[in-house]
């Protein structure tokens, strides 16, 4: 009876202390955020890389270890005892919403069978160490409602190795762990098994350097001897949980913001609102307007001669006037008849079907004779058949 009252008192005291600490830290968080809100804006830029942020953090935590988990399931013992655990963590934030975290913790897990008539009636397992690496996803980093949150939620999952030594009904397996019947080995201090941690939590921003974390993690062990008891010889994997509170300290230069708390939407908004960027945009718009105006000037051709007004040295040329590349009219070409010494004479004809010249042909021959006597030269004679007579007669003449 005394032990039961003592355990209840310890559990009540622990819950009360945790509640008081939570309320106090919430007040400190509000005060720190009010002070930080007046600070200078971040110099971080979009797509500037992780180097412009503080991305490493170190944490310490303490809490309650239990053989039960929130999702339920079968257990070899039906009553839990209050046992404290403690641990440390080191995290590297890879992005606004994701990071990798290494955890090491120790403690004890114990329980008993209420109203049990058979053995084992109780167990107590010492965790020599449990080490794991987890992926941490920040759920509320991207926020459309607030510039910067002072509260963030996260979920975790990973893989680790645990070393433990169970004590069952007073018998301590520490330094006596020889394995189950299918895997006997020399006695070892601890039993070592792999486990998968899955958890969730909430983080409160106390200051630019410090945050207060509340979390709950379920540990699923790849073995059925964590409580020193096999479930009727069947394969029934053991599990336990760890509810904790802790402080996390951001590492790195004070001049850099903590990547954990930077809202990328606010960062993009600030960059778009930057006066220097606006000036660059306005200057670019002015340059574009000047280019458009210059193009319109190049297209203008008032006299329609095909040469832009900016390059037209002879504006106002009449429509249809041929111009050169500078818009001036081309000089007109005058045609002059070529000089010729050829004299043409009237046709000399013969009588039909005869070699006798017609009477009207003699004056032409007299004129040709006079020209040849006075000027000399040559005479070219072309002969053609007459259209009179039949084709047979014409062929004989040719």
C-alpha positions in Angstrom: 0.0 0.0 0.0 2.8 2.4 0.9 4.5 1.8 -2.5 1.3 2.4 -4.4 0.8 5.7 -2.6 4.4 6.7 -3.2 4.1 6.0 -6.9 0.8 7.9 -7.2 2.4 10.9 -5.4 5.4 10.9 -7.7 3.2 10.8 -10.8 1.1 13.6 -9.4 4.1 15.7 -8.5 5.7 15.1 -11.9 2.5 16.2 -13.8 2.1 19.3 -11.6 5.7 20.3 -12.1 5.4 19.8 -15.9 2.3 21.9 -16.1 3.8 24.7 -14.1 6.9 24.7 -16.3 4.8 24.7 -19.4 2.8 27.7 -18.3 6.0 29.6 -17.3 7.7 28.9 -20.6 4.6 30.0 -22.6 4.9 33.3 -20.8 8.6 33.6 -21.5 7.9 32.7 -25.2 5.3 35.5 -25.5 7.7 38.0 -24.0 10.7 36.9 -26.1 8.6 37.1 -29.3 7.4 40.6 -28.4 11.1 41.7 -28.0 12.2 39.9 -31.2 9.5 41.6 -33.2 11.3 44.9 -32.9 14.6 43.5 -34.1 16.2 44.1 -37.5 15.0 42.2 -40.5 16.8 39.2 -41.8 19.5 39.6 -44.5 18.7 36.1 -45.9 17.7 35.9 -49.5 15.5 33.5 -51.5 17.7 30.7 -53.0 20.7 32.0 -51.0 21.5 28.5 -49.6 21.8 27.1 -46.1 25.0 29.0 -45.4 23.0 32.2 -44.7 21.2 30.5 -41.7 22.0 28.8 -38.4 21.1 25.2 -39.2 22.7 23.2 -36.3 21.1 22.8 -32.9 21.8 20.9 -29.7 19.1 19.8 -27.3 18.6 18.2 -23.8 15.4 16.6 -22.7 13.8 14.6 -19.8 10.5 12.9 -19.4 8.5 9.7 -18.6 9.2 6.2 -20.0 6.3 3.8 -20.3 5.9 0.2 -21.6 2.6 1.3 -23.3 2.2 3.3 -26.5 -0.6 5.6 -27.6 -1.8 3.4 -30.5 -2.4 0.5 -28.1 -1.6 -3.1 -28.8 -0.8 -6.2 -26.7 1.4 -6.0 -23.6 2.9 -8.6 -21.3 2.2 -6.4 -18.3 -1.0 -4.3 -17.8 0.2 -1.7 -15.2 2.9 0.9 -15.8 5.2 2.5 -13.3 6.5 6.1 -13.5 10.1 6.2 -14.6 12.2 9.1 -15.7 14.3 9.2 -18.8 16.8 11.7 -20.1 18.7 12.3 -23.3 20.5 14.7 -25.7 20.1 15.4 -29.4 22.0 17.0 -32.3 20.1 18.2 -35.3 21.0 19.5 -38.8 18.2 21.5 -40.5 18.5 20.7 -44.2 15.6 22.9 -45.3 12.8 25.0 -44.0 10.7 21.9 -43.4 13.1 19.0 -43.0 16.1 18.1 -40.9 18.1 15.1 -39.6 18.4 14.5 -35.9 20.6 12.2 -33.8 19.3 11.1 -30.4 20.8 9.3 -27.4 18.8 8.6 -24.2 18.8 6.5 -21.1 16.4 5.5 -18.4 14.3 2.7 -17.0 11.0 1.1 -18.1 9.0 -0.9 -15.6 5.5 -2.4 -15.2 3.6 -5.1 -13.4 0.6 -7.5 -13.7 -2.2 -6.2 -11.6 -3.9 -8.9 -9.5 -1.5 -11.5 -11.0 -1.4 -15.0 -9.7 1.3 -16.3 -11.9 4.9 -15.2 -12.6 6.4 -13.1 -13.8 4.6 -10.4 -11.8 6.7 -7.4 -12.5 9.7 -6.2 -14.5 12.2 -3.4 -14.6 14.4 -2.8 -17.7 17.4 -0.6 -17.6 18.2 1.1 -20.8 22.0 1.3 -21.0 21.7 3.5 -24.1 19.4 4.0 -27.1 20.8 5.8 -30.1 19.0 6.6 -33.3 18.9 9.0 -36.3 15.6 10.5 -37.3 14.1 12.6 -40.0 12.2 15.6 -38.6 9.5 17.3 -40.6 8.4 20.8 -39.5 4.7 21.0 -40.2 3.9 24.8 -39.6 7.0 26.4 -41.1 5.2 27.6 -44.3 2.4 29.9 -43.0 0.1 32.2 -45.0 -1.5 33.7 -41.9 1.6 34.9 -39.9 4.9 36.3 -40.9 6.7 34.2 -38.3 5.4 31.5 -35.9 6.3 31.2 -32.3 4.8 27.7 -32.3 5.8 24.9 -34.6 4.6 21.2 -34.9 6.9 18.4 -36.0 6.7 14.6 -36.8 9.7 12.2 -36.6 10.6 8.7 -37.8 13.9 6.9 -37.9 16.0 3.9 -37.0 18.2 3.0 -34.0 19.9 0.6 -31.7 19.0 0.0 -28.1 21.0 -1.8 -25.3 19.0 -2.9 -22.3 19.0 -5.3 -19.4 15.7 -6.5 -17.9 15.0 -7.5 -14.3 12.1 -9.9 -13.8 10.7 -10.7 -10.4 14.0 -9.6 -8.8 16.2 -11.6 -11.2 18.6 -9.2 -13.0 19.7 -10.2 -16.5 22.5 -7.5 -16.5 25.8 -9.2 -17.3 23.9 -12.5 -17.8 22.3 -11.9 -21.2 22.9 -15.2 -23.1 20.1 -14.8 -25.7 17.0 -16.9 -26.4 17.1 -20.7 -27.0 17.6 -20.1 -30.7 20.4 -17.7 -30.4 22.6 -18.6 -27.4 25.9 -16.7 -26.9 28.3 -15.8 -24.1 26.9 -13.7 -21.3 26.8 -10.0 -22.1 26.0 -6.9 -20.1 23.1 -5.8 -22.3 20.8 -7.2 -24.9 21.1 -5.2 -28.1 18.2 -4.9 -30.6 17.2 -2.6 -33.4 14.2 -0.3 -33.0 12.1 2.2 -35.0 11.2 5.5 -33.3 8.0 7.3 -34.5 6.9 10.4 -32.8 5.4 13.9 -32.9 5.7 17.1 -30.9 5.3 20.8 -30.6 8.1 23.4 -30.4 7.8 26.9 -28.7 10.1 29.7 -29.6 11.6 31.2 -26.4 14.1 33.4 -28.1 16.2 33.5 -31.3 18.6 31.0 -29.7 16.4 28.8 -27.5 13.2 26.8 -28.0 11.1 24.7 -25.7 10.1 21.3 -27.0 7.3 18.9 -25.9 7.3 15.5 -27.7 6.1 11.9 -27.6 7.9 9.1 -29.3 6.9 5.4 -29.7 9.8 2.9 -29.9 9.1 -0.4 -31.7 11.8 -3.0 -30.8 12.8 -5.8 -33.0 12.6 -8.3 -30.2 10.3 -9.8 -27.5 12.6 -9.8 -24.5 12.6 -6.1 -23.6 10.5 -6.8 -20.6 12.3 -10.1 -19.9 9.2 -12.1 -20.9 8.3 -14.0 -24.0 4.6 -13.9 -24.8 3.8 -17.6 -24.5 6.7 -18.4 -26.7 5.2 -16.6 -29.7 6.8 -13.7 -31.6 5.3 -10.6 -30.0 7.6 -7.5 -30.5 7.9 -5.3 -27.5 7.5 -1.5 -27.5 7.7 1.4 -25.2 7.1 5.2 -25.3 8.9 8.3 -24.1 7.0 11.6 -23.4 9.5 14.4 -22.8 10.1 18.1 -22.5 13.4 19.8 -23.4 15.3 22.8 -24.4 17.0 23.2 -27.8 19.8 25.6 -28.4 20.6 27.0 -31.9 24.3 27.0 -32.8 26.1 29.4 -35.1 26.6 33.1 -35.8 24.3 35.5 -34.0 24.0 37.6 -37.2 22.3 34.7 -39.0 18.6 33.7 -38.6 17.6 30.3 -37.3 16.4 28.2 -40.3 13.9 26.5 -38.0 11.8 29.6 -37.7 12.1 31.3 -41.1 8.9 31.4 -43.1 9.9 31.2 -46.8 6.7 33.0 -47.8 7.7 36.1 -45.7 11.2 35.9 -47.1 9.8 36.0 -50.7 7.5 38.9 -49.8 10.2 41.0 -48.3 12.4 40.4 -51.3 9.7 41.5 -53.7 9.0 44.5 -51.5 12.7 45.6 -51.4 12.9 49.3 -52.6 16.1 48.5 -54.6 14.3 45.8 -56.5 11.4 48.1 -57.2 13.8 50.7 -58.5 15.4 48.1 -60.8 11.9 47.1 -62.1 11.0 50.8 -62.7 14.3 51.4 -64.5 13.7 48.3 -66.7 10.2 49.5 -67.5 11.6 52.9 -68.6 14.2 51.2 -70.8 11.5 49.1 -72.4 9.4 52.2 -73.1 12.3 54.0 -74.7 13.0 51.0 -77.0 9.3 50.8 -78.0 9.4 54.5 -78.8 12.5 54.1 -80.9 11.0 51.2 -82.8 7.9 53.3 -83.5 10.1 56.1 -84.8 12.0 53.7 -87.1 8.7 52.5 -88.5 7.4 56.0 -89.4 7.6 56.9 -93.2 5.6 60.1 -93.9 6.1 60.3 -97.7 5.7 56.5 -98.2 8.9 56.2 -100.2 10.1 53.1 -98.2 12.8 55.0 -96.2 12.2 55.8 -92.5 11.9 59.5 -91.6 14.9 59.2 -89.4 17.1 58.3 -92.4 15.2 60.2 -95.1 17.4 63.0 -96.5 14.8 64.1 -99.0 11.5 64.1 -97.1 8.2 64.8 -99.0 9.1 63.0 -102.2 6.0 62.6 -104.5 4.3 59.3 -104.4 5.6 56.8 -106.9 9.0 58.5 -107.2 12.0 56.1 -107.3 14.4 56.9 -104.6 17.8 55.7 -103.4 18.8 54.4 -99.9 18.7 57.9 -98.4 15.2 58.7 -99.7 16.3 61.0 -102.6 14.9 60.7 -106.1 17.1 58.7 -108.6 18.2 60.7 -111.7 16.1 60.2 -114.9 17.6 58.3 -117.8 17.2 60.0 -121.4 17.0 57.7 -124.3 19.0 58.7 -127.5 18.6 57.0 -130.8 21.8 55.3 -131.9 23.6 56.9 -134.9 23.4 54.8 -138.1 24.9 55.0 -141.6 22.5 52.5 -143.0 20.2 53.8 -145.8 17.1 51.8 -146.6 15.4 51.8 -150.1 12.0 50.9 -151.4 11.3 47.3 -152.4 12.3 46.3 -155.9 9.8 43.9 -157.5 9.8 41.7 -160.5 7.0 40.9 -163.0 5.0 37.7 -162.1 6.7 34.5 -163.1 9.4 36.6 -164.8 13.0 37.9 -164.3 12.0 41.3 -165.7 11.8 44.3 -163.3 8.7 46.2 -162.9 8.8 49.7 -164.3 8.4 51.4 -160.9 11.6 49.7 -159.7 13.9 51.7 -162.0 13.8 55.0 -160.0 14.9 53.1 -156.9 17.8 51.6 -158.8 18.8 55.0 -160.0 18.8 56.4 -156.5 20.9 53.4 -155.2 23.4 54.0 -158.0 23.8 57.6 -157.1 24.4 56.9 -153.4 27.0 54.3 -154.2 28.8 56.6 -156.6 28.9 59.5 -154.1 29.5 57.6 -150.8 30.7 54.2 -151.7 29.8 51.4 -149.3 28.2 48.0 -149.6 24.7 46.8 -150.6 22.9 44.1 -148.9 20.1 42.5 -151.0 17.4 40.3 -149.4 15.1 38.4 -151.8 11.6 37.2 -150.9 9.0 35.2 -152.9 5.8 36.9 -153.9 2.4 36.0 -152.5 1.1 35.6 -156.1 0.8 32.2 -157.8 0.6 28.6 -156.5 2.8 27.0 -153.9 4.4 24.9 -156.7 5.5 28.0 -158.6 6.8 29.6 -155.5 8.9 26.5 -154.7 10.5 26.5 -158.1 11.5 30.2 -157.8 13.2 29.5 -154.4 
